[in-house]
Amino acid sequence: MRPGTFGIASSVLGSILWGLASSPSAAAADSKAALEKIKADNQAAISAFGASDFKEMKSKLLDAVAVANESGLGENKVLAQTHVLLGVMQVDGLKETDAGIRSFAKALDINPAVEIPNGMATKVVKAAFKRAEDGDIPKEAAGKEVAGKEAAGAATPPAAAKPAEADKADKGNDKKRAEAEAADKKRAEAEAREREKQQQLQREQKQKIEQELAQAKAGESRGQAEKDKLAREKTEAEKALADAKARIALLEKEKADRDKAAADAKARIALLEKEKADRDKAAADAKARIAVLEKEKADGDKAVAATKDNEAKERAAKEKLEKELQAMEARDKQRQAQDEALRREREQDEAGPELPAHLSEPITCTVGDQVEAGADLFAHCAPRPALGAKVLSFYFRPSGSVLYNATVMERTKKGWYVALVPGSRIYGKLIQYYVEARDAKQDIVASNGKASSPNIATVRSGPVAQQHKGKH
């Protein structure tokens, strides 16, 4: 139900319910609980299929059918999904193609729009489903239907035989009175049965309307919860972006400090070279004085020796500073190269492949059948241009998780919409996901998978998964 129509639906349903016979509120609660139980059994069956546990899958699906029959939900669309899963198990798992076609036929009788879940549509399953859609039911199933109709016809009580004409001379007036009383009794019984039938029909109509009203209220509550969750996730993303910018500013300041230290070192080297030139000049003056004064020769020799010693020490200090400067510059270049390589690799993963000229589905996604545990996953999806989609939302959850994580997909330069699934959320055996596209009015115009029948990708172990082992 679209937002804004709930109030109108409530008033109409209230007017209808006013004229119907009242029923205990506990009946609606029981139906809701039964519906949730059927959904849970369907989800458990999907997980069992992923683990190839067909015995567990069959048990959950038969349990769902039993709950639906006991609760009067035999025509609910959720049960149509149950029969589809039964058909998949019978055709692909147990190799019982005829039984699978009959299950698909039951699902289509309940909901003609029902589909095979993504990840389960193998070649043999699609062929069996197509036969059910075309009405190509195996002869055994058709025979059973005919036999059922014949049995129903045989069970119908025959019309009451016309009473034989009584011998007017023998029966008399007493027999006529008895016949009139019997006819009145039959009419009263027929009228009572008709009243009971109408009352039962009214009770069933009221129960159905109450269920639809409860489902509409629940859908509105879930929509508001999803909006609140998206707002929280947006706030968290903005905070993470601010933290990243602060970290970049800190790194730039550290680089400026290193550059300043290198400049100071170069200035120190220049000062030492100037001091050396001054000492060289002093040594030349000392030698000139030695030529003039013999007495001062010894003193001059000592001064020259001392000067040479100082020069050696100064050369060693200069060489050490130069080596430290070179090592510092080499480390800085290596860090910059590593940062640039990581940045280019992540940008390439985020950009995704080239967008195909023709999109085969309403929403085409690049997520494969397998993903690597513990590694960040960039999911790329693209809607057909004719849909008029403005916003794409990506929902995912790891195996064992009940709730979906949701994120708004960002548009890339190549035309994809991309969502990042952190490596910390990819673990277990399976990851389930689906995508919804909304137009400018926030109406859903297309989807790839659904919450009740999501896409499935197998999680495989890898180098990144070994690094994250033990974190979940």
Residue pairs with C-beta under 8 A, 6 or more apart in sequence:
1 9
1 216
1 219
1 220
2 443
3 220
3 223
3 442
6 216
6 217
6 220
9 213
9 216
10 213
10 216
13 209
13 212
13 213
16 205
16 206
16 209
17 206
17 209
17 210
20 202
20 203
20 205
20 206
20 209
21 199
21 202
21 203
21 206
23 203
23 206
23 207
23 210
27 207
27 210
28 207
28 210
28 211
28 214
30 71
31 71
31 72
31 73
31 207
31 210
31 211
31 214
32 211
32 214
34 67
34 68
34 70
34 71
34 73
35 71
35 73
35 76
35 78
35 211
37 64
37 67
38 64
38 67
38 68
38 73
38 76
38 78
38 79
38 82
39 78
39 452
41 60
41 61
41 63
41 64
41 67
41 82
42 60
42 61
42 64
42 78
42 81
42 82
42 85
42 452
43 452
44 56
44 60
45 56
45 57
45 60
45 61
45 64
45 82
45 85
45 89
46 85
46 117
46 432
46 453
46 456
47 399
47 430
48 54
48 56
48 57
48 60
49 57
49 85
49 88
49 89
49 93
49 120
50 399
50 429
50 430
50 456
50 458
51 429
52 93
54 89
54 93
54 94
57 85
57 89
57 93
58 86
58 89
61 82
61 85
61 86
61 89
64 79
64 82
65 79
65 82
65 83
65 86
67 73
68 74
68 76
68 78
68 79
68 82
72 204
72 207
73 79
74 110
75 110
76 110
77 110
77 111
77 114
78 452
79 110
80 106
80 107
80 108
80 110
80 111
80 114
81 107
81 114
81 452
81 453
82 107
83 103
83 104
83 106
83 107
83 110
84 103
84 104
84 107
84 114
84 115
84 116
84 117
85 117
86 100
86 103
87 100
87 101
87 103
87 104
87 107
87 125
87 128
87 129
87 132
88 100
88 116
88 117
88 120
88 125
89 100
90 96
90 97
90 99
90 100
90 103
91 97
91 100
91 101
91 124
91 125
91 128
92 120
92 122
92 124
92 125
97 124
97 128
98 138
98 140
98 141
100 125
100 128
101 128
101 131
101 132
101 136
101 137
101 138
101 141
102 132
102 137
102 138
102 141
104 128
104 129
104 131
104 132
104 133
105 132
105 137
105 141
107 114
107 132
108 114
108 132
108 133
115 453
116 125
116 126
116 129
117 449
117 453
117 454
117 456
118 448
118 449
118 453
118 454
118 455
118 456
119 369
119 455
119 456
119 457
131 137
163 179
166 175
226 406
229 406
230 393
230 406
230 408
233 406
233 407
234 408
255 332
258 328
258 332
261 328
262 325
262 328
262 329
265 321
265 324
265 325
266 325
268 321
269 318
269 321
269 322
272 314
272 317
272 318
273 318
275 314
276 311
276 314
279 307
279 310
279 311
282 307
283 303
283 304
283 307
286 300
286 303
286 304
287 300
287 304
289 296
289 300
290 296
290 297
290 300
290 301
349 376
349 378
350 378
350 412
350 418
350 420
351 412
351 413
351 414
351 416
351 418
352 366
352 378
352 380
352 412
352 414
352 416
352 418
353 366
353 380
353 414
354 414
355 382
355 414
355 415
355 416
356 364
359 382
359 383
359 384
361 448
362 383
362 384
362 387
362 437
362 446
362 447
362 448
363 381
363 382
363 383
363 384
363 392
363 435
363 437
363 446
363 447
363 448
364 381
364 382
364 448
365 379
365 380
365 381
365 435
365 448
365 455
366 379
366 380
366 381
366 416
367 377
367 379
367 380
367 433
367 455
367 457
368 457
369 457
369 458
370 457
370 458
370 459
370 460
371 377
371 426
371 431
371 457
371 458
371 459
371 460
372 426
372 459
372 460
372 461
372 462
372 464
372 465
373 423
373 426
373 427
373 428
373 459
373 460
373 461
373 462
373 464
373 465
373 468
374 423
374 424
374 426
374 427
374 462
374 464
374 465
374 466
374 467
374 468
374 469
375 423
375 426
375 462
375 464
375 465
376 420
376 421
376 422
376 423
377 420
377 421
377 423
377 426
378 418
378 419
378 420
378 421
379 394
379 396
379 409
379 418
379 419
379 420
379 421
379 433
380 412
380 416
380 417
380 418
381 392
381 394
381 409
381 416
381 417
381 419
381 435
381 448
382 415
382 416
382 417
383 389
383 392
383 417
383 437
383 445
383 446
384 446
387 437
387 439
387 445
387 446
388 439
388 440
388 445
389 437
389 438
389 439
389 445
389 446
390 438
390 439
390 440
391 408
391 409
391 437
391 438
391 442
392 408
392 409
392 417
392 435
392 436
392 437
392 438
393 406
393 407
393 408
393 409
393 435
393 436
393 438
394 406
394 407
394 408
394 409
394 419
394 421
394 433
394 435
395 404
395 405
395 406
395 433
395 434
395 435
395 436
395 451
395 454
396 404
396 405
396 421
396 425
396 431
396 432
396 433
397 403
397 404
397 405
397 431
397 432
397 433
398 425
398 426
398 427
398 428
398 430
398 431
398 459
399 428
399 429
399 430
399 431
399 432
399 459
400 428
404 432
404 451
405 425
407 419
407 420
408 419
409 417
409 418
409 419
409 435
410 417
410 418
410 419
411 417
412 418
421 431
423 464
423 468
424 468
424 471
424 472
426 459
427 459
427 465
427 468
427 472
428 459
428 472
429 458
429 459
430 456
430 457
430 458
430 459
431 456
431 457
431 459
432 454
432 455
432 456
432 457
433 449
433 454
433 455
433 457
434 447
434 448
434 449
434 450
434 451
434 454
434 455
435 447
435 448
435 449
436 444
436 446
436 447
437 444
437 445
437 446
437 447
438 444
438 445
439 445
448 455
449 455
